Amino acid sequence: MMGWKIKHQLAEGEQDLQQLVDAFGSILSIARQAFKAHDAEEARRRAQFRLDAAYAAWKRKHNIERVERDTLDWTRLMVATKAQFEALEKAKRAERYARQRLGGMILWYREGGAA
């Protein structure tokens, strides 16, 4: 009778250990995604800086202080900085996706996904 009890306790201990390992793995995945979200945010900031710099450079080159929207200068500015604008939009999408994925992973974990 004593042997069965010990085997049962060992089996329960192994299950507890496996649950801890699973939980740790889930938390580690969340941490990795948090780093990805952070990196995506930094990439978006860099893309915004590049676009702002491109706007400023174009205005300096054309000796213009301010560009009014829906003017010929506005259209020229938009054409000249299209690549930087598209890079910013791509970075924004990547940041949004990384944050959504992180939020989803946290929600899943909190709702018992790792248990």
C-alpha positions in Angstrom: 0.0 0.0 0.0 2.8 2.4 0.8 4.4 1.9 -2.6 1.3 3.1 -4.4 1.1 6.2 -2.3 4.7 7.1 -3.1 4.2 6.5 -6.9 1.1 8.6 -6.8 2.9 11.5 -5.0 5.7 11.2 -7.5 3.3 11.4 -10.4 1.6 14.4 -8.9 5.0 16.0 -8.4 5.9 15.4 -12.0 2.6 17.0 -13.1 3.3 20.0 -10.9 6.8 20.3 -12.4 5.5 20.0 -15.9 3.0 22.8 -15.2 5.8 25.0 -13.9 7.8 24.3 -17.0 4.8 25.1 -19.2 4.1 28.3 -17.3 7.8 29.3 -17.6 7.8 28.6 -21.3 4.7 30.8 -21.8 6.1 33.6 -19.8 9.3 33.4 -21.8 7.3 33.6 -25.0 5.5 36.7 -23.7 8.9 38.2 -22.8 10.2 37.5 -26.3 7.1 39.2 -27.8 7.6 42.2 -25.5 11.1 42.6 -26.9 9.6 42.4 -30.4 7.0 45.0 -29.6 9.7 47.2 -28.1 11.9 46.8 -31.2 8.9 47.6 -33.5 8.2 50.8 -31.5 11.8 51.8 -31.9 11.7 51.1 -35.6 8.5 53.2 -35.9 10.2 56.1 -34.1 13.3 55.9 -36.4 11.0 55.9 -39.4 9.2 58.9 -38.1 12.5 60.7 -37.5 13.6 59.9 -41.1 10.3 61.2 -42.6 10.6 64.4 -40.5 14.2 64.8 -41.6 13.2 64.3 -45.3 10.4 66.9 -44.9 12.9 69.4 -43.4 15.5 68.7 -46.0 13.1 69.2 -48.9 11.9 72.5 -47.3 15.5 73.7 -46.9 16.4 72.8 -50.4 13.4 74.7 -51.8 13.8 77.6 -49.3 10.2 77.1 -47.9 9.4 77.4 -44.2 5.9 76.0 -44.3 4.0 73.9 -46.8 0.2 74.4 -46.9 -1.8 71.3 -47.5 -3.4 70.8 -50.9 -1.0 73.1 -52.7 1.4 72.4 -55.5 4.3 72.5 -53.0 2.4 70.0 -50.8 2.1 67.6 -53.7 5.8 68.0 -54.6 6.8 67.4 -50.9 4.6 64.2 -50.8 6.1 62.9 -54.0 9.7 63.6 -52.9 9.2 61.9 -49.5 7.0 59.0 -50.6 9.5 56.3 -49.8 10.0 57.6 -46.2 6.3 57.9 -45.8 5.7 54.4 -46.9 8.5 53.1 -44.6 6.7 54.9 -41.7 3.4 53.3 -42.6 5.0 49.9 -42.8 6.7 50.5 -39.4 3.3 51.6 -37.9 1.6 48.4 -39.1 4.5 46.2 -37.7 4.3 48.0 -34.3 0.5 47.6 -34.2 0.7 43.9 -35.0 3.5 43.3 -32.4 1.5 45.1 -29.7 -1.7 43.2 -30.6 0.1 39.9 -30.5 1.7 40.8 -27.1 -1.7 41.8 -25.8 -3.3 38.6 -27.0 -0.5 36.5 -25.5 -0.9 38.2 -22.1 -4.7 37.8 -22.2 -4.3 34.1 -23.1 -1.9 33.6 -20.3 -4.1 35.4 -17.7 -7.1 33.3 -18.8 -5.2 30.1 -17.9 -3.7 29.4 -21.3 -0.5 28.0 -19.7 -2.3 25.8 -17.2 
